[in-house]
Amino acid sequence: MLKIYGAPICKNCVESKQKLDELGLEYEYIDITASTANLKAFLALRDTLPQYESVKAEGRIGIPTFVWDDGSVTLDTGWLENGGFCTDC
């Protein structure tokens, strides 16, 4: 199942969740502000994957983050506009 790491105070996260709901896609939402365990799980991704290098260099957090069943990760929300199909994952 698709996982999305995000926070309710992040406009892009809220919009991404709304779009997933509109498309009827199944996903697990992980609010990184809800618990230390959720934050640690997100930071484990952020601190080890190359997808976050530019994000960290710009001082951004890197949410929303989408993690697919096969373990691939994208921070790009553009796939949501393609009918829910990730073209670069």
CORFEN-V494260 format. One record per residue. N is the residue number from 1. PHI is phi as a letter, one per 30 degrees, with the letter a starting at -180 (999 if undefined). OMEGA is omega in degrees with one decimal (* if undefined). Layout:
N;PHI;OMEGA, N;PHI;OMEGA
//
This chain:
1;999;176.3, 2;d;173.5, 3;c;173.7, 4;b;174.3, 5;c;-179.0, 6;a;179.1, 7;b;-178.5, 8;d;179.0, 9;c;-179.8, 10;c;-178.2, 11;e;-179.2, 12;d;177.9, 13;d;179.6, 14;d;179.8, 15;d;179.3, 16;d;177.0, 17;d;179.5, 18;d;-179.4, 19;d;176.8, 20;e;178.4, 21;d;179.0, 22;d;-179.4, 23;d;179.8, 24;i;-179.7, 25;d;178.1, 26;d;-179.9, 27;a;173.3, 28;c;179.1, 29;c;179.2, 30;c;-179.7, 31;d;-175.8, 32;d;177.9, 33;c;-175.6, 34;d;-179.0, 35;a;176.4, 36;d;179.4, 37;d;178.3, 38;d;179.2, 39;d;179.4, 40;d;178.8, 41;d;178.2, 42;d;-178.8, 43;d;176.2, 44;d;175.0, 45;d;-174.0, 46;d;-175.7, 47;d;-175.4, 48;b;-174.6, 49;c;-179.3, 50;d;179.4, 51;e;-175.9, 52;c;-176.3, 53;e;-178.7, 54;d;178.0, 55;d;-179.4, 56;d;179.8, 57;d;179.5, 58;d;179.7, 59;i;179.3, 60;c;-177.6, 61;d;-178.6, 62;j;174.8, 63;b;0.8, 64;d;173.7, 65;c;179.4, 66;c;178.8, 67;c;-177.7, 68;d;179.8, 69;e;-177.7, 70;d;178.4, 71;j;178.7, 72;d;-173.6, 73;b;173.1, 74;b;174.1, 75;c;-177.6, 76;d;178.0, 77;c;-177.5, 78;e;-179.3, 79;d;179.0, 80;d;178.4, 81;d;179.2, 82;c;179.0, 83;i;178.2, 84;i;178.7, 85;c;179.8, 86;d;-177.8, 87;c;-179.3, 88;b;-178.5, 89;c;*
//
